[in-house]
Amino acid sequence: MIVRCVRSLALLLAVLLGCNTALPGERPAVHNKAFWLALRADGFKLPPEESALPLALEAAALLGSTDPALRDAVAYEALAAWIYEERRLTAGELERLRATLAANAKRGLGEAEGDGLFLRSFSTLALSVLAAADLKQPFLDAQQFDGLVELGIEGLGGERDLRGYVPGRGWGHATAHSADLLKFLGRSPRLRREQQARIVSAIAQRLRSAGQVFVWGEDARLAAALTSLARRADADPAPFEGWFQRLREEHAAVWSGAFDPARYVPVRAQLNALSAFAADLEPVTGAGASIRTAVLALRAAAP
């Protein structure tokens, strides 16, 4: 009771003094919106009195904002600039940021629709930038890399808030952002064959279990993650073949009796993603060519 009273008093003082507050586990906001908008207007150049890591951690907290001007146009773009484009952070600083983003990407996972979606979703998107940076100049160790693979798979399957664009709050896009993370991880030479199979299975299951046909571009983003796997020199066709065989059976079941929309929707969601996948794979060689042939055959049999 005393702790709650103290916390309430602290929040009240913060409001009265015009300070910014943060959720538990987040870095308190030091700078106001005007500072961040000015920073963006200046191309995210670091002011002389500022260091990259503290600003990056503050931006990571802003990824949970319900204001898309702060979340999308400022916080995410700042992190993309400092992590990938300008490489402002050392390996140790990137690891500290990775740990913060990974924790935030899991916060509230599995909950019903709510504003917690934005912190999870955009933290995952920022982690995809880290994965892309690791492709250019590796800094993740084996445990950290595997942890990102697990996080991408867990986020894809565990997220219940599947809203794409949210009126008044902008993009939610948790499925698309998990796909983005898996796309860059799928390009890494460190990805093992069993991890390839698990990613294929996770994408198939997300499409099968969503209960909807994605309409905000999520299927194209999932297709891009699949393309990363199919274009690998060590691409494994087996997980794709297993998925396609099950989808043939699901498609046949849709038309085997009285039409049931509950059966049709997951089949349609999978076919839409696979159509985008087939287009992405042109041209492709090696194992990817056999995967594309199988996709085209599936589409022809189940239009």
Buried (B, 14 or more C-beta within 10 A) or exposed (E): EEEEEEEEEEEEEBEEEEBBEBEEEBBEBBBEBEBBBEBBEEEBEBEEEBEBBEBBBBBBBBBBBBBBBBBBBBBBBBBBBBBBEBBBBEEEBBBBBBEBBBEBBBBBBEBEEEBBBBBBBBBBBBBBBBBBBBEEEEBBEEEBBBBBBEBBBBBBBBBEBBBBEBEEBBBBBBBBBBBBBBBBBBBBEBBEEEBBBBBBBBBBBBBBEBEEBBEBBBBBBBBBBBBBBBBBEEBBBEBBEBBBEEBBEBBEEBEEEEEEEEBBBBBBBBBBBBBBBBEBBEEBEBBBBBBBBBBBEBBEEBE
